[in-house]
Amino acid sequence: MQEDFYESVSKPLRNKLIFEMAKDYAFDYMDGISERHVYPKEEDLLKLKNFYEPLPQVGTDEEEILLTLHKNGSPNTLAQTGGRYYGFVNGGALPVTLAVKWLTDVWDQNSVLYVASPIAGVIEEVCERWIVDLFGLPTETAMGLVGGSSDASLCALTVARNTILERNGYNIYENGLMGAPEIRVVLSENAHATLFKALSILGIGSKNIIKVESNPDGTLRLDKLPELDEKTILILQAGNVNTGAFDQFDTLCDLANEKNAWIHIDGAFGLWAKTSKEYAYLAKGMEKATSWSVDAHKTLNVPYDCGIVLCKYRDAFCKALQANGDYIIYSGKRDGMLYTTAMSRRARSFELWATIKYLGKEGIGTLVEALCKNAKTFAERLAQLGFTILNDVVYNQVLIQYVDDEMTKCVLEYVQEDRVCWCGPTQWKGNMAIRLSVCSWATTKEDLELCIDSFKRGIEYTREKGK
Ligand SMILES: *Cc1c(COP(=O)(O)O)cnc(C)c1O
């Protein structure tokens, strides 16, 4: 039986056919990406219904599978690797990182334990040192690689919770959460949704959370900061998802450290500011925190998915996230599963390593500066068209409004249907706004001009409609 099955699979490494096919389709896709409409067209979206077929009872040819995906799948992607996608906070993908992903996908490594993949273990360890150096963190800081900032925050806050309870004489590992001393969490009312999700998973509810009033830019108001103590987790943010603003880490970390509170920084896209000479001032003092979460798949332009969790206390980190089993062989070398909630994981370190090696510290700083410069240009040009820029464009986020909620909505509808670029709506201080996140290395001056023209047509359309 087994032999038959083996024989039934075409051996692609021998005939290479399907890999050549995938490569050709991929090149086809990449070639057109900078000219392509960003959001799928209606006629393409109709092709999605082809995927709703009954469970195949028998297998399908490899060629047909690839062709189906290319024909019906490619046109229904967002052109996120092009230069005109500004939705959410999504990074692009540097070509070298995709190439490395292709190569290492063929390796199909599991970065669970050193013995499961020495190369994945070593590269992950090297990435840890580089990241710690890049952000100027305490040298003993440990890193885990996860799916994204959501996971990263969950991991970091798990370590925070367990460590705080242990420090206060409570053994969570033995007693569990029931009957544990209360932990207080202090964060800005504008903190990211993923943090509330992580806290709720960890058994920390709204009554344990103090939401601090924020400044107009969404950052935490220093004068409203409640008393902190050794049972407090203070969560700060590098880069508000709407305004891009940064909390005042320097002052806040000093205050919190004086009281032995745990400081976690959600720096999904903002933490990278630290790598740029021009923008490092935004993240000043962030190295004084206890744990950090940051995404490589955003500002750094590593392909999905690659989140990073960092914690100053390696032992506490591994204690909170370890698992034991008769067959789990810890090596004393890099055992990746000690730093995440997962066990088996793809080796995200390969793409991260390649990106850092490709750009170097200087190049990463330059990338950050390029994104921020494009955001500033965007804001200036949109202001000239008559948009109100709602935020001080300190980083890569631009928040705009046109006259009022209704007209803003109308412009956005036009721009989204125009498909020259894609950006989404948000609510800011009770008003409807359009949010642009400039997050891809691939954005050119021409891209920005094409987008400005689209917004200009959007205004004309809105005015015409309002008559
Ligand atoms: C994107 C983002 C998150 C969530 O990160 P994922 O990688 O999507 O899990 C959390 N915080 C901020 C500030 C973000 O921008």
The ligand as a Gaussian input file, in Angstrom:
#p B3LYP/6-31G(d) Opt

LIG

0 1
 C       -0.742000      45.213000      14.307000
 C       -0.712000      45.584000      15.721000
 C       -0.946000      44.648000      16.726000
 C       -1.326000      43.227000      16.403000
 O       -0.301000      42.588000      15.723000
 P       -0.529000      41.270000      14.855000
 O        0.791000      41.034000      14.239000
 O       -1.599000      41.609000      13.860000
 O       -0.959000      40.192000      15.775000
 C       -0.824000      45.048000      18.038000
 N       -0.504000      46.314000      18.338000
 C       -0.296000      47.256000      17.402000
 C        0.079000      48.638000      17.827000
 C       -0.386000      46.925000      16.054000
 O       -0.149000      47.834000      15.123000

